[in-house]
Amino acid sequence: MKNLLDLNGEVAVVIGAAGVLAGAIAEAFAEAGARVAVLDLNAEKGEERAQKINQGGGRARFFFCNVLERETLRKANEEVESALGAPTILLNGAGGNDPKTTVSDDNPFENIPLENWRRNFDLNLVGGALLPCQVFGPGMVARKRGSIINIASVSAHIPLSKVVSYSASKAAVLSLTRFLAREWARHGVRVNSITPGFFPAEQNRRLLFNEDGTPNARTQAVWNHTPMGRFGEAQELLGAALFLASSKASSFVTGADIRVDGGFLAQTI
Ligand SMILES: NC(=O)c1ccc[n+]([C@@H]2O[C@H](COP(=O)([O-])OP(=O)(O)OC[C@H]3O[C@@H](n4cnc5c(N)ncnc54)[C@H](O)[C@@H]3O)[C@@H](O)[C@H]2O)c1
């Protein structure tokens, strides 16, 4: 049987690929044969990621983007097309939580500054999904070929304590994913999402760990609520990402959300 997860001939744009989760996915796409465009705000780590892929025998290049600025995405799209070919896969992996929106005794819900609330929506919804879909989507639609993967969160399904605006912005990502799945299905472009559970990364370090790196009370609560009783590792997202990226493996899959959460959303009490 042919390799269902083979990505030879694909050009994958992986946004946030300097980071932990999208970075691991970028490496997996390259290993599966795709030419990979590493897009990120962080040029130093982005270059490192592209270099690591190339040294491992894959083909990758770094392109700067700030997902909050459409023009940088438009420029990156042009540069990717001339350097690697027209994008056929888009993984939207930039995102995070603005700490000033985290509810606590010192920062009650009613005091969350609107500016910071908006910042979360800008990063996770507008930059984390909407603008890249607006910039990279039409080319895929015109060529009738594409797979777009957005990164949601368990908090998109049931809001987590403390991170109210992050949760709401990720719920909006799920909604946008389904809207575009319906909109572009007849144009050969599939749009799906992955819901990761808890994976230690840069953007959630302060929420999950004490200053000295030891797990805090929230981490214990997460583990207690996760049937598998542990955090996920970035490598454990790769199967879902490869499946959704591959038009051989998931040709009839659009508007889907794959939960990779150790059972977090399956548990109540
Ligand atoms: N780690 C988790 O447990 C977890 C759980 C659920 C969802 N997620 C989501 O997964 C995605 C990846 O997060 P991660 O955990 O790997 O975090 P990370 O901080 O390691 O990576 C995020 C990357 O996004 C980049 N980025 C941030 N703002 C940007 C901007 N304006 N323009 C371009 N790039 C920008 C950062 O430079 C970084 O490389 C995010 O959407 C996050 O919300 C993570």
The ligand as an SDF file (V2000), in Angstrom:
LIG
                    3D

 44 48  0  0  0  0  0  0  0  0999 V2000
    1.5400   24.0460   24.5280 N   0  0  0  0  0  0  0  0  0  0  0  0
    0.2990   23.7250   24.8080 C   0  0  0  0  0  0  0  0  0  0  0  0
   -0.0100   23.0530   25.8040 O   0  0  0  0  0  0  0  0  0  0  0  0
   -0.8040   24.1390   23.8880 C   0  0  0  0  0  0  0  0  0  0  0  0
   -2.0760   23.6500   24.1280 C   0  0  0  0  0  0  0  0  0  0  0  0
   -3.1190   24.0100   23.2910 C   0  0  0  0  0  0  0  0  0  0  0  0
   -2.8640   24.8600   22.2520 C   0  0  0  0  0  0  0  0  0  0  0  0
   -1.6170   25.3490   22.0390 N   0  0  0  0  0  0  0  0  0  0  0  0
   -1.4190   26.2550   20.9050 C   0  0  0  0  0  0  0  0  0  0  0  0
   -0.4110   25.7170   20.0700 O   0  0  0  0  0  0  0  0  0  0  0  0
    0.1740   26.7890   19.3270 C   0  0  0  0  0  0  0  0  0  0  0  0
    1.7020   26.7020   19.4600 C   0  0  0  0  0  0  0  0  0  0  0  0
    2.0510   27.0220   20.7920 O   0  0  0  0  0  0  0  0  0  0  0  0
    3.3180   26.4350   21.5800 P   0  0  0  0  0  0  0  0  0  0  0  0
    2.7790   25.8610   22.8230 O   0  0  0  0  0  0  0  0  0  0  0  0
    4.1760   25.6280   20.6940 O   0  0  0  0  0  0  0  0  0  0  0  0
    4.0310   27.8070   21.9860 O   0  0  0  0  0  0  0  0  0  0  0  0
    5.4410   28.4340   21.6450 P   0  0  0  0  0  0  0  0  0  0  0  0
    5.4840   29.6990   22.4300 O   0  0  0  0  0  0  0  0  0  0  0  0
    6.5280   27.4440   21.8290 O   0  0  0  0  0  0  0  0  0  0  0  0
    5.3360   28.7770   20.0810 O   0  0  0  0  0  0  0  0  0  0  0  0
    4.6000   29.8520   19.5710 C   0  0  0  0  0  0  0  0  0  0  0  0
    5.3750   30.4330   18.4000 C   0  0  0  0  0  0  0  0  0  0  0  0
    4.5760   31.4650   17.8110 O   0  0  0  0  0  0  0  0  0  0  0  0
    5.4340   32.5490   17.4790 C   0  0  0  0  0  0  0  0  0  0  0  0
    4.6920   33.7920   17.4300 N   0  0  0  0  0  0  0  0  0  0  0  0
    4.1330   34.4510   18.4850 C   0  0  0  0  0  0  0  0  0  0  0  0
    3.5820   35.5980   18.0560 N   0  0  0  0  0  0  0  0  0  0  0  0
    3.7990   35.6660   16.7230 C   0  0  0  0  0  0  0  0  0  0  0  0
    3.4870   36.6210   15.7390 C   0  0  0  0  0  0  0  0  0  0  0  0
    2.8490   37.7570   16.0410 N   0  0  0  0  0  0  0  0  0  0  0  0
    3.8430   36.3760   14.4590 N   0  0  0  0  0  0  0  0  0  0  0  0
    4.5190   35.2440   14.1390 C   0  0  0  0  0  0  0  0  0  0  0  0
    4.8510   34.2980   15.0370 N   0  0  0  0  0  0  0  0  0  0  0  0
    4.5030   34.5160   16.3200 C   0  0  0  0  0  0  0  0  0  0  0  0
    6.4740   32.5810   18.5930 C   0  0  0  0  0  0  0  0  0  0  0  0
    7.6370   33.2840   18.2040 O   0  0  0  0  0  0  0  0  0  0  0  0
    6.7040   31.0880   18.8170 C   0  0  0  0  0  0  0  0  0  0  0  0
    7.7570   30.6140   18.0150 O   0  0  0  0  0  0  0  0  0  0  0  0
   -0.4500   28.0720   19.8830 C   0  0  0  0  0  0  0  0  0  0  0  0
   -1.5450   28.4230   19.0680 O   0  0  0  0  0  0  0  0  0  0  0  0
   -0.9650   27.6400   21.2420 C   0  0  0  0  0  0  0  0  0  0  0  0
   -2.0250   28.4600   21.6760 O   0  0  0  0  0  0  0  0  0  0  0  0
   -0.5750   25.0060   22.8400 C   0  0  0  0  0  0  0  0  0  0  0  0
  1  2  1  0
  2  3  2  0
  2  4  1  0
  4  5  1  0
  4 44  2  0
  5  6  2  0
  6  7  1  0
  7  8  2  0
  8  9  1  0
  8 44  1  0
  9 10  1  0
  9 42  1  0
 10 11  1  0
 11 12  1  0
 11 40  1  0
 12 13  1  0
 13 14  1  0
 14 15  2  0
 14 16  1  0
 14 17  1  0
 17 18  1  0
 18 19  2  0
 18 20  1  0
 18 21  1  0
 21 22  1  0
 22 23  1  0
 23 24  1  0
 23 38  1  0
 24 25  1  0
 25 26  1  0
 25 36  1  0
 26 27  1  0
 26 35  1  0
 27 28  2  0
 28 29  1  0
 29 30  1  0
 29 35  2  0
 30 31  1  0
 30 32  2  0
 32 33  1  0
 33 34  2  0
 34 35  1  0
 36 37  1  0
 36 38  1  0
 38 39  1  0
 40 41  1  0
 40 42  1  0
 42 43  1  0
M  CHG  2   8   1  16  -1
M  END
$$$$
